Amino acid sequence: MADLEVVIPVLNEELRLGATLDEIAVALADAPFSVSVVVVDNGCTDGTADVLERFRDRLDLRLVSCSERGKGAAVRRGVLETRAAVVAYCDADLSTPPSALLDGMQMVRGGHDAVIGSRRAIGASIEVPQSLLRQVGSRAFNRVATTIVGPMPDTQCGFKMLDGALARRVFGTMRLQGYAFDVELIARIQRTDAVVAELPVSWSNDAGSRFNVVSDGWRSFRDLMTVRRVLNETEAVARA
């Protein structure tokens, strides 16, 4: 069993996944811990699965299928398939460099239960920015998200790392399927006795992102209301 399992949700990532796996293999070649990568197929119709075959001699790879659509659903399925002592997830475009896996692992082994990648924490940098419209939408989203998770300036960075047992326990209770699932995750972690820390990252926007500012943005704001509702329901059940 690997020390760290990294979950990567994919939907038709034939053109980007190879570069991501290559960067992970190079960055972690001399890591002082073992690594396994869990790629979650969220409905691919291209040659994404074939890309994995080119890297099986360099990485411990596993392909998992998730028929329930949505990034949140795919990450949840991947995390619940893990067994490692530490679990992380990142985007297929690797907007956050794989060095974050090394930094995050050091933090978890140093006593943190959850490491939240942040583009806005002190020490972070944005190498390739989003469009102005996405920047405005992102800040508006995070402003609303803080009413749920408190003063955390960046809930949506695609990199998170957790103690494995905590990850599987929390993801087992998750309800959201879409992009706003990170907010629900952080809120549920905060309701445990976990030690949480932000990790400042170097981040680059990927021009090939499938996030639609209008349709996905609207759904994400709507999902924030869903997060609030499901958390209230959970607390009501706990009090009963």
C-alpha positions in Angstrom: 0.0 0.0 0.0 1.3 3.4 -0.9 1.9 6.1 1.7 0.1 8.7 -0.4 -2.7 8.2 -2.9 -3.5 11.1 -5.3 -6.9 11.3 -6.8 -7.3 13.0 -10.3 -10.8 13.3 -11.7 -10.9 13.2 -15.5 -13.5 13.9 -18.3 -12.0 13.6 -21.8 -8.5 14.6 -20.7 -6.5 12.7 -23.4 -4.6 15.8 -24.4 -3.7 17.0 -20.9 -3.4 14.0 -18.7 -0.1 12.8 -20.1 1.8 16.0 -19.2 0.3 15.9 -15.7 1.3 12.3 -15.1 4.8 13.1 -16.4 5.2 16.0 -14.1 4.1 14.0 -11.1 6.4 11.1 -12.0 9.4 13.5 -12.3 8.6 15.5 -9.2 8.1 12.5 -6.9 10.8 10.2 -8.4 13.0 10.7 -5.3 10.2 11.4 -2.8 10.8 9.9 0.7 7.4 8.2 0.5 5.5 5.9 -1.9 2.8 7.2 -4.2 -0.1 5.8 -6.1 -2.3 7.8 -8.5 -6.1 7.1 -8.7 -7.5 8.4 -12.0 -11.3 8.7 -11.9 -13.1 8.4 -15.2 -16.1 10.6 -15.0 -17.6 9.6 -18.4 -14.6 9.8 -20.8 -15.3 9.1 -24.5 -11.8 9.8 -25.8 -8.5 8.0 -25.3 -7.9 9.1 -21.7 -7.6 5.5 -20.5 -4.9 4.8 -23.1 -2.8 7.6 -21.7 -2.4 5.7 -18.4 -0.8 2.7 -20.2 2.1 4.9 -21.2 3.0 5.6 -17.6 2.5 2.3 -15.8 6.3 1.7 -15.8 6.8 5.1 -14.0 3.8 5.4 -11.7 1.6 3.1 -9.7 -1.7 3.8 -11.5 -5.3 2.8 -11.0 -8.3 3.7 -13.1 -11.7 4.0 -11.3 -15.0 4.6 -13.1 -17.6 7.1 -11.8 -21.0 7.1 -13.6 -22.3 9.9 -11.4 -21.4 13.1 -13.3 -19.7 16.1 -11.6 -16.2 16.9 -10.2 -17.4 16.5 -6.6 -18.9 13.1 -7.4 -15.7 11.9 -9.1 -13.4 13.1 -6.4 -15.6 11.4 -3.8 -15.6 8.1 -5.6 -11.8 8.3 -5.9 -11.2 9.1 -2.3 -13.5 6.3 -1.1 -11.5 3.9 -3.2 -8.3 4.8 -1.4 -6.6 3.0 1.5 -3.5 5.1 2.0 -2.5 6.9 5.2 -2.6 10.2 3.3 -4.9 11.2 0.4 -4.7 14.2 -1.9 -6.6 15.3 -5.0 -5.6 17.7 -7.8 -6.9 18.7 -11.2 -6.0 17.0 -14.4 -4.5 20.2 -15.7 -2.1 20.4 -12.7 -2.7 24.1 -12.3 -0.9 23.6 -8.9 2.5 22.1 -9.5 3.3 18.7 -8.1 5.8 20.2 -5.6 2.6 20.9 -3.5 2.4 17.1 -2.9 5.8 17.2 -1.3 5.0 20.3 0.8 1.6 18.9 1.8 3.0 15.6 2.8 5.6 17.3 5.0 2.8 19.3 6.7 0.6 16.2 7.2 3.5 14.3 8.7 4.2 17.3 10.8 0.8 17.1 12.5 -1.7 18.6 10.2 -4.8 16.6 9.4 -5.9 18.7 6.4 -3.9 20.9 4.0 -5.9 23.3 1.9 -4.1 24.7 -1.2 -4.5 28.5 -1.5 -3.8 31.0 -4.3 -4.4 33.9 -1.9 -2.5 32.9 1.2 0.6 34.8 2.1 3.5 33.4 0.0 1.2 32.2 -2.8 1.7 33.3 -6.4 -0.4 33.3 -9.6 1.8 32.7 -12.6 -1.0 32.7 -15.2 -4.1 34.6 -14.1 -7.7 33.9 -14.9 -9.7 36.2 -17.1 -11.0 39.3 -15.4 -14.5 38.0 -15.5 -13.5 34.7 -13.7 -11.4 36.7 -11.2 -14.5 38.8 -10.3 -16.7 35.7 -10.1 -14.2 33.8 -8.0 -13.9 36.6 -5.4 -17.6 37.0 -5.2 -18.0 33.2 -4.7 -15.4 33.2 -2.0 -17.0 36.1 -0.3 -20.2 34.1 0.0 -18.3 30.9 0.9 -16.7 32.7 3.9 -20.2 32.9 5.5 -20.0 29.1 5.6 -16.4 28.3 6.3 -15.1 31.5 7.9 -12.1 33.6 6.8 -10.6 31.2 4.3 -9.7 33.3 1.2 -9.5 30.4 -1.3 -11.8 27.4 -1.1 -11.6 26.5 -4.8 -7.9 25.8 -5.4 -7.8 22.3 -6.9 -5.3 20.9 -4.4 -6.2 19.4 -1.1 -4.4 16.8 1.1 -5.9 15.0 4.1 -5.2 12.3 6.6 -6.5 9.2 4.8 -8.9 8.1 7.6 -10.3 11.7 7.9 -10.7 12.0 4.1 -12.7 8.7 3.8 -14.8 9.6 6.8 -15.7 13.1 5.6 -16.2 12.2 1.9 -18.5 9.4 3.0 -20.9 12.1 4.3 -20.6 14.5 1.3 -23.6 15.4 -0.8 -22.6 17.9 -3.5 -21.6 16.6 -6.9 -20.4 19.8 -8.6 -17.7 22.4 -8.4 -18.8 23.8 -5.0 -18.1 20.5 -3.3 -14.8 22.0 -1.9 -16.8 24.3 0.4 -18.9 21.4 1.8 -15.6 19.4 2.3 -13.9 22.3 4.2 -17.1 22.9 6.3 -17.4 19.3 7.3 -13.7 19.1 8.1 -14.1 22.1 10.3 -16.8 20.3 12.2 -14.3 17.7 13.3 -11.3 18.2 15.6 -9.0 18.2 12.6 -5.9 20.4 12.5 -6.3 22.4 9.3 -3.7 24.6 7.5 -3.5 26.5 4.3 -0.7 25.8 1.9 0.3 28.8 -0.3 0.8 27.5 -3.9 2.1 28.7 -7.2 -0.9 28.5 -9.5 -1.4 28.8 -13.3 -4.8 29.1 -15.0 -5.3 26.6 -17.7 -6.9 28.1 -20.9 -8.5 24.7 -21.6 -10.6 24.8 -18.4 -14.2 23.5 -19.0 -15.6 25.8 -16.3 -18.3 28.0 -17.8 -18.4 31.3 -16.0 -22.2 31.7 -16.6 -23.7 28.2 -16.3 -21.2 26.6 -14.0 -20.8 29.9 -12.0 -24.6 30.1 -11.4 -24.7 26.5 -10.4 -21.8 27.0 -8.0 -23.6 29.9 -6.2 -26.7 27.8 -6.0 -24.8 24.9 -4.6 -23.5 27.2 -1.8 -27.1 27.4 -0.6 -27.3 23.6 -0.8 -24.2 23.3 1.3 -25.8 25.5 4.0 -29.0 23.5 3.9 -27.3 20.0 4.1 -25.0 21.2 6.9 -28.0 22.5 8.9 -29.8 19.1 8.3 -26.7 17.2 9.5 -26.5 19.4 12.7 -30.3 19.0 13.3 -29.9 15.2 13.1 -26.9 15.3 15.4 -28.9 17.3 18.0 -31.9 15.0 17.8 
